[in-house]
Amino acid sequence: MNIENLVRENIKKLKPYSSARDSFLEGTLLDANENGIGSVWDEYAVLNRYPDPNHRKLRQAASAYLGVNADQLFFGVGSDEVIDLLIRIFCKPETDSIMITDPSYGMYEVAADVNDVKVIKTVLDENFQLDLNDIREKVEAETKIVFLCSPNNPTGNLLKKEDILELVNDLNCLVVIDEAYMDFAESNSLKKEVRNFENLIVLRTYSKAWGMAGIRCGFSVASPYITELLYKVKAPYNLNMMTQKGILKAIENKSTKDSFVSTIISEREKVYSELAKMSGVKKVYPSEANFLIFEVENPDEVYQTLVKKEVIIRNRSRMTRLSGCLRVSIGNSEENELFINELRRIL
């Protein structure tokens, strides 16, 4: 397939904004109407200058860590920015469509609605896996992107690799795999498969395992052509200097992230075990993420009672195939113990 045929015509013709820092990052910088004296926040002396709009140092550092090429990497304000940009680049409003699985992460549909793009839904099977026949039946000629989430939010399970790659190989559209939680199941990542499939895009984030949700940074691994389109369409300085420096520091401290992952997986297994033997919990679903979903008899009542105790989880009981289900994130050991004790009292 030719990816260029999927791109909106106005995007192909778009002349991107040329910012001062596209050309020069060092020297006597008198080209961008910045405050050359300094910043009122003097803890960071460089904040009076615009950041690198092309994230060059960040892409090089992430490239070495991830084992992918720097020209395959795009960084955005969380994965949500990348999702929105992909829809804007490839989907013509009121004409094209995206496909999403149900249940899954809600922002794919929100981003499509914002851009006036049709949403086609395919329901995951009883094991929360892809229904390949249903996808093939429902996909349209105007479907430009299929969004998949693995490990899936809110169910926590991995989608089968072979099913995903079968779709990537068969469908005449982009297939976007949101791997926001893949740090907890890294060996299943498809990031290195991008070199084999031009229409495959992998999304990742620093919000989960890395513990940097407040910094708002996500990224995509895609073909150099798609990556170039993302840099063409994004806002000139989408990633601020503090975020870029923070992510560079995080990559240097990757062993801390690995420690976080080990601790969270251990705590997840403890919480799973406690939920599984608790009276009143009908079912606990296995998870490859940093959360668990479990079924109770009266989810609304349980949820509201926990809220009154200031223990905040998510009520997912109205989502497809998740009747009676609540989702709990895995916190630190004290938080997890508090949650278990309060839930036990309620049930």
C-alpha positions as CSV (number, residue, x, y, z in Angstrom):
1,M,0.0,0.0,0.0
2,N,1.0,3.6,-0.5
3,I,0.7,5.6,2.7
4,E,0.7,8.9,0.8
5,N,-2.7,7.9,-0.7
6,L,-4.2,8.0,2.8
7,V,-3.1,11.6,3.6
8,R,-5.5,14.4,3.2
9,E,-4.8,16.6,0.2
10,N,-4.6,19.8,2.1
11,I,-1.9,18.2,4.4
12,K,0.2,17.2,1.4
13,K,0.1,20.8,0.2
14,L,0.6,22.3,3.7
15,K,3.6,24.6,4.1
16,P,4.5,24.1,7.8
17,Y,5.3,27.1,10.0
18,S,9.1,27.7,10.1
19,S,10.2,28.6,13.6
20,A,13.4,30.3,14.5
21,R,14.7,27.2,16.4
22,D,14.2,25.0,13.3
23,S,17.4,26.4,12.0
24,F,19.5,27.5,15.0
25,L,19.7,26.3,18.6
26,E,23.1,27.9,19.6
27,G,25.0,31.1,19.0
28,T,24.0,34.7,19.6
29,L,20.3,34.2,19.2
30,L,18.7,37.5,18.2
31,D,16.1,35.9,15.8
32,A,13.0,35.0,17.8
33,N,12.1,38.1,19.8
34,E,12.9,36.3,23.0
35,N,14.0,38.0,26.3
36,G,17.8,37.8,26.0
37,I,18.3,38.9,29.6
38,G,16.8,35.9,31.4
39,S,13.7,34.4,32.8
40,V,11.8,35.4,35.9
41,W,12.0,31.7,37.0
42,D,15.8,31.7,37.4
43,E,16.0,28.1,38.6
44,Y,16.0,27.2,34.9
45,A,18.2,29.8,33.2
46,V,17.4,28.6,29.7
47,L,13.6,29.2,29.9
48,N,13.9,32.6,28.2
49,R,14.8,30.7,25.0
50,Y,12.4,28.6,22.8
51,P,13.0,24.8,23.0
52,D,14.1,22.7,20.1
53,P,10.9,22.2,18.0
54,N,12.4,19.0,16.4
55,H,13.4,17.3,19.7
56,R,16.7,16.3,18.3
57,K,18.6,15.4,21.5
58,L,15.5,13.7,22.9
59,R,15.0,11.6,19.7
60,Q,18.7,10.5,19.8
61,A,18.5,9.5,23.4
62,A,15.2,7.6,23.0
63,S,16.4,6.0,19.8
64,A,19.4,4.4,21.6
65,Y,17.2,3.3,24.5
66,L,14.3,1.9,22.4
67,G,16.4,0.3,19.7
68,V,14.6,2.1,16.9
69,N,15.8,4.8,14.5
70,A,15.6,8.5,15.5
71,D,13.7,9.4,12.3
72,Q,10.9,7.0,13.4
73,L,10.3,8.9,16.7
74,F,7.8,11.8,17.2
75,F,7.2,13.4,20.7
76,G,4.0,15.0,21.7
77,V,2.1,16.4,24.7
78,G,1.1,13.0,25.9
79,S,-0.1,10.3,23.5
80,D,-3.3,12.2,23.2
81,E,-1.6,14.8,21.0
82,V,-0.3,12.1,18.7
83,I,-3.8,10.6,18.4
84,D,-5.3,13.9,17.5
85,L,-2.6,14.7,14.9
86,L,-3.0,11.4,13.2
87,I,-6.7,11.9,12.8
88,R,-6.1,15.4,11.5
89,I,-3.5,14.3,9.0
90,F,-5.3,11.3,7.6
91,C,-9.0,11.7,8.1
92,K,-11.1,14.1,6.1
93,P,-13.9,15.6,8.2
94,E,-17.5,14.4,7.4
95,T,-16.0,11.8,4.9
96,D,-13.5,9.5,6.5
97,S,-13.8,7.1,9.5
98,I,-11.7,5.5,12.1
99,M,-12.3,2.1,13.8
100,I,-12.0,1.5,17.5
101,T,-12.5,-1.6,19.7
102,D,-15.1,-1.7,22.5
103,P,-14.3,-1.6,25.4
104,S,-11.2,0.5,25.1
105,Y,-9.6,3.9,25.8
106,G,-12.1,6.7,25.3
107,M,-9.8,9.4,23.7
108,Y,-9.8,7.8,20.3
109,E,-13.5,8.4,19.9
110,V,-13.3,11.9,21.5
111,A,-10.5,13.0,19.1
112,A,-12.5,11.7,16.1
113,D,-15.6,13.6,17.3
114,V,-13.7,16.8,17.7
115,N,-12.5,16.4,14.1
116,D,-15.9,15.4,12.8
117,V,-14.7,12.0,11.8
118,K,-17.0,8.9,11.8
119,V,-16.3,6.2,14.4
120,I,-16.9,2.5,13.7
121,K,-16.9,0.2,16.7
122,T,-16.0,-3.5,16.8
123,V,-16.7,-5.3,20.0
124,L,-13.9,-7.4,21.6
125,D,-14.8,-11.1,22.0
126,E,-15.5,-12.7,25.4
127,N,-11.8,-13.0,26.1
128,F,-11.3,-9.3,25.2
129,Q,-9.5,-10.3,22.0
130,L,-9.9,-8.9,18.5
131,D,-12.8,-10.3,16.4
132,L,-11.0,-10.3,13.1
133,N,-14.0,-11.3,11.0
134,D,-16.1,-8.4,12.5
135,I,-13.3,-6.0,11.8
136,R,-13.0,-7.1,8.2
137,E,-16.8,-6.8,7.7
138,K,-17.1,-3.4,9.2
139,V,-14.0,-1.6,7.8
140,E,-14.8,0.8,5.0
141,A,-13.0,2.1,2.0
142,E,-13.0,5.5,3.9
143,T,-11.5,4.0,7.1
144,K,-8.1,5.5,7.5
145,I,-7.1,4.4,11.0
146,V,-7.8,1.4,13.2
147,F,-6.9,2.2,16.9
148,L,-6.0,-0.8,19.1
149,C,-4.8,-0.7,22.7
150,S,-2.5,-3.4,24.1
151,P,-2.4,-4.0,27.0
152,N,-6.0,-2.8,26.7
153,N,-7.5,-0.1,28.9
154,P,-9.6,-0.9,30.9
155,T,-9.4,-4.7,30.7
156,G,-5.6,-5.0,31.2
157,N,-5.0,-7.9,28.7
158,L,-2.6,-8.0,25.8
159,L,-4.1,-8.4,22.3
160,K,-2.6,-11.3,20.4
161,K,0.4,-10.2,18.4
162,E,-0.4,-12.5,15.5
163,D,-3.9,-11.0,15.2
164,I,-2.6,-7.4,15.2
165,L,0.0,-8.2,12.5
166,E,-2.6,-10.0,10.4
167,L,-4.6,-6.8,10.4
168,V,-1.6,-4.7,9.6
169,N,-0.8,-6.9,6.7
170,D,-4.4,-7.2,5.4
171,L,-6.0,-3.8,5.9
172,N,-5.5,-0.9,3.5
173,C,-5.3,1.7,6.3
174,L,-3.1,2.6,9.3
175,V,-3.1,0.4,12.3
176,V,-2.2,2.3,15.5
177,I,-1.2,0.2,18.6
178,D,-1.5,2.2,21.8
179,E,1.1,0.6,24.1
180,A,0.7,3.0,27.0
181,Y,1.0,0.1,29.5
182,M,3.6,-2.0,27.6
183,D,6.4,-1.1,30.0
184,F,4.7,-3.8,32.2
185,A,4.9,-6.4,29.5
186,E,7.8,-5.1,27.3
187,S,8.6,-8.3,25.5
188,N,5.3,-8.0,23.7
189,S,5.9,-4.6,22.2
190,L,5.5,-4.1,18.4
191,K,7.8,-1.1,18.2
192,K,10.5,-2.9,16.2
193,E,7.9,-4.2,13.8
194,V,7.4,-0.7,12.5
195,R,10.4,-1.2,10.2
196,N,8.6,-4.1,8.5
197,F,5.2,-2.4,8.1
198,E,4.8,1.1,6.8
199,N,1.2,1.3,8.0
200,L,2.0,0.3,11.6
201,I,2.2,3.0,14.3
202,V,3.1,2.3,17.9
203,L,2.2,4.8,20.7
204,R,4.0,4.9,24.1
205,T,4.0,7.3,27.1
206,Y,6.1,8.4,30.0
207,S,2.9,8.8,32.2
208,K,2.6,5.3,33.5
209,A,5.7,3.2,34.4
210,W,8.1,6.1,34.3
211,G,6.0,8.0,36.8
212,M,5.9,11.3,34.8
213,A,2.2,11.8,34.2
214,G,2.6,15.5,35.3
215,I,5.1,16.3,32.6
216,R,2.8,15.3,29.7
217,C,4.9,13.5,27.2
218,G,4.1,10.6,24.8
219,F,5.7,9.5,21.6
220,S,5.1,7.5,18.5
221,V,7.2,5.0,16.6
222,A,6.3,5.1,12.9
223,S,7.8,5.2,9.4
224,P,10.0,8.2,8.7
225,Y,7.3,9.5,6.2
226,I,4.6,9.4,8.9
227,T,6.9,10.9,11.5
228,E,7.8,13.8,9.1
229,L,4.0,14.4,8.6
230,L,3.6,14.7,12.4
231,Y,6.4,17.2,12.7
232,K,4.9,19.1,9.7
233,V,1.5,19.5,11.4
234,K,2.2,19.9,15.1
235,A,2.4,23.3,16.8
236,P,5.9,24.9,16.5
237,Y,7.0,24.4,20.1
238,N,4.7,21.6,21.3
239,L,7.1,20.2,23.8
240,N,8.5,22.7,26.3
241,M,12.1,22.8,27.4
242,M,11.5,21.5,30.9
243,T,9.6,18.5,29.5
244,Q,12.4,17.7,27.1
245,K,15.1,18.0,29.8
246,G,12.9,15.9,32.2
247,I,12.6,13.1,29.7
248,L,16.3,13.1,28.9
249,K,17.0,12.8,32.6
250,A,14.4,10.0,32.9
251,I,16.1,8.0,30.1
252,E,19.4,8.4,32.0
253,N,17.7,7.0,35.1
254,K,16.0,4.1,33.3
255,S,17.0,1.7,36.0
256,T,14.7,3.5,38.4
257,K,11.8,2.9,35.9
258,D,12.7,-0.8,35.8
259,S,12.6,-0.9,39.6
260,F,9.1,0.8,39.5
261,V,7.9,-1.8,37.1
262,S,9.1,-4.7,39.3
263,T,7.5,-3.2,42.4
264,I,4.2,-2.5,40.6
265,I,4.0,-6.0,39.2
266,S,4.6,-7.4,42.6
267,E,2.0,-5.2,44.2
268,R,-0.5,-6.1,41.4
269,E,-0.1,-9.8,42.2
270,K,-0.8,-9.1,45.9
271,V,-3.9,-7.1,45.1
272,Y,-5.1,-9.7,42.6
273,S,-4.6,-12.4,45.2
274,E,-6.5,-10.5,47.9
275,L,-9.4,-9.7,45.5
276,A,-9.6,-13.2,44.3
277,K,-10.3,-14.6,47.7
278,M,-12.6,-11.8,48.9
279,S,-16.2,-12.5,49.6
280,G,-18.3,-10.4,47.3
281,V,-15.8,-10.2,44.4
282,K,-17.3,-12.3,41.6
283,K,-14.3,-12.3,39.3
284,V,-10.9,-10.7,38.9
285,Y,-9.5,-10.4,35.5
286,P,-5.8,-11.1,34.8
287,S,-3.8,-7.9,33.9
288,E,-0.5,-7.1,32.1
289,A,-0.9,-3.4,33.1
290,N,-0.7,-1.4,36.3
291,F,-4.4,-1.8,37.1
292,L,-6.9,-4.6,37.7
293,I,-10.5,-4.9,36.8
294,F,-12.9,-6.9,39.0
295,E,-16.6,-7.7,39.2
296,V,-18.9,-7.1,42.1
297,E,-22.7,-7.4,42.7
298,N,-23.5,-3.7,43.2
299,P,-20.7,-1.7,41.5
300,D,-22.4,1.7,41.9
301,E,-22.9,1.2,45.7
302,V,-19.4,-0.1,46.2
303,Y,-17.9,2.7,44.2
304,Q,-19.8,5.4,46.0
305,T,-19.0,3.9,49.4
306,L,-15.3,3.9,48.6
307,V,-15.6,7.6,47.5
308,K,-17.0,8.4,50.9
309,K,-14.0,6.8,52.4
310,E,-11.8,8.9,50.0
311,V,-10.6,5.8,48.2
312,I,-11.0,6.7,44.5
313,I,-11.2,4.0,41.8
314,R,-13.0,4.0,38.5
315,N,-16.5,2.6,37.8
316,R,-16.4,0.8,34.5
317,S,-19.7,-1.2,35.0
318,R,-21.5,0.6,32.1
319,M,-18.9,-0.3,29.4
320,T,-19.4,-3.1,26.9
321,R,-18.8,-6.6,28.4
322,L,-17.9,-5.0,31.8
323,S,-21.2,-5.1,33.7
324,G,-20.5,-5.0,37.4
325,C,-16.9,-4.1,36.9
326,L,-14.7,-1.6,38.8
327,R,-11.1,-0.7,37.9
328,V,-8.4,-0.1,40.5
329,S,-4.9,1.3,39.8
330,I,-2.0,-0.3,41.6
331,G,-0.6,2.2,44.1
332,N,2.1,1.9,46.7
333,S,1.9,-0.8,49.3
334,E,0.1,1.5,51.8
335,E,-2.5,2.6,49.3
336,N,-3.1,-0.9,48.1
337,E,-3.6,-2.1,51.7
338,L,-6.0,0.7,52.5
339,F,-8.0,-0.1,49.4
340,I,-8.2,-3.8,50.2
341,N,-9.2,-3.2,53.8
342,E,-11.9,-0.7,52.9
343,L,-13.3,-2.9,50.1
344,R,-13.4,-5.9,52.5
345,R,-15.4,-3.9,55.0
346,I,-17.9,-2.9,52.3
347,L,-18.4,-6.4,50.9
